[in-house]
Amino acid sequence: MIEALIQDLVVKTKARTGASEELVLWAIVIAILSVIAVVFLSVAAYVWFANFYGGVIAGAAVGCFHVLLVTAALIRCIVIRHRTRELALAEIKAAVKKQTWWTDPGVLAVGLEVAKIIGWRKLAPFVTAGVLAAAMSGKRDRGADDKRAH
């Protein structure tokens, strides 16, 4: 039960933010590679280019190379985020199509047997209250969905 609630929360969070485990992993890889690139390659490339072309051109060349790397990683993150959001939204739509517990034939059969044993007249107030509660709950859920859609 709790695992299903946690899974539902994870899916809804993914749908809203587009974040995923892979996205976080790529962000960490980008951060680590950026530090390594800046510290080691930048200094070496700058010194090497400065010997041939001068300091200004060497700095521009090294900077452009790093911008190219960051751009490629950023594009990958955007693609991953978009794909994650689409998959999470598809999973939410599939979950909506699932049958609710109270419309399960087994639950309805048990309810009918309980009603036969106890008697319909004694259960009528409880059934009415349950139907009203379910109807009000459905209206509240649809209202929240409508607000999210706009």
C-alpha positions, 0 to 999 in steps of 0.5 A: 500500500505504502509502496504504491503511494510512493510510486504514485508520488514519484511518477507525479513528480517526474511528470511535473518536473521531468526529473529522473535518475538518469537526468541527475546522473548526467548532471553529475557527470557534466559537473565532474567533467566540467571541473576536470576539463577546466582544471587540466585541459584548459591550462594545457591547451591555453599554454600550447595555443599561446605559443603558436597564436598568442594569448587572446586567440588561445583563450578564445579557442579554449573557451569555445571548445568548452562551450561546445562540450557544455552545449552538447551536455545541455542538449542531452539533458533537455532531451532526457527531461522531455522524454521523462515527462512524456513517459510519466504522463503516459503512466499517469494516463494509464493509471487513470484507466485502471479500475478503482477498488470499489468497482472491482467485481469481487468487492461488489460481490462481497458488498452484496453478500453483506447487504443480504446478511444484514438487510437492505433497510438497515444498510440504506443510510450507509450506502447513501452516505457512501454514494454521496461521499464518492460523488463529492470526491469525484467532483473535487478530483475533477476540479483539481484536474481542470485547474491543472490543465489550465 
